[in-house]
Amino acid sequence: EPEVTQTPSHQVTQMGQEVILRCVPISNHLYFYWYRQILGQKVEFLVSFYNNEISEKSEIFDDQFSVERPDGSNFTLKIRSTKLEDSAMYFCASSPSLGEVNEQFFGPGTRLTVL
Amino acid sequence: KNEVEQSPQNLTAQEGEFITINCSYSVGISALHWLQQHPGGGIVSLFMLSSGKKKHGRLIATINIQEKHSSLHITASHPRDSAVYICAVLPMEYGNKLVFGAGTILRVKS
């Protein structure tokens, strides 16, 4: 069964360093998302992406964040200069199209630890 | 303002019990997801529904759009059902971003 994959499963970095989190969405899906979950808190929406551009982003998604689909399969989230408060689980999701009947499928997550 | 409220926050059950987790939301939605999160952190989609009822194995999800309420039921619960169950809604006014509840921590004891 097709699934969303994410790498790495755990990333440890020093404050101020750049990190890139990688996702491979399900192959025929067109919409891609990043969510994050700070330990002990709710999952929060970061950004959605369609047709090679951001379609929606939250207040959390500031200039330190960027997303890219560098080739036909990968979808990346870059954090330019990590802060301690960026420590969280980051989930990628994809859906086949937009609309009320389209389920989002989640990846296993990347746990980011900023020291 | 919490757009999605779940109850209970924590639930401990004995193996075999019938379990109900509730979700209420305050905005108009186009769909609602029930998700399962295991201790390792990964999220699995259990159901997406916009009306009525869906069943998969021992899991049943219902939604009442007029009352803005959904329930997730687990019949004949088992220790392997122990996880966090999360309700997430797709508000009509927000495009395609999900808004999540805080989750219900379920522990099923043998």
Interface residues (C-beta under 8 A of the other chain):
Chain A: Y31 Y33 Y35 Q37 K42 V43 E44 F45 S48 S55 E56 S58 M89 F91 S95 L98 G99 E100 V101 N102 E103 Q104 F105 F106 G107 P108 G109 R111
Chain B: S30 A31 H33 L35 G40 G41 G42 I43 V44 S45 M48 S50 I86 A88 L90 Y94 G95 N96 K97 L98 V99 F100 G101 A102 G103
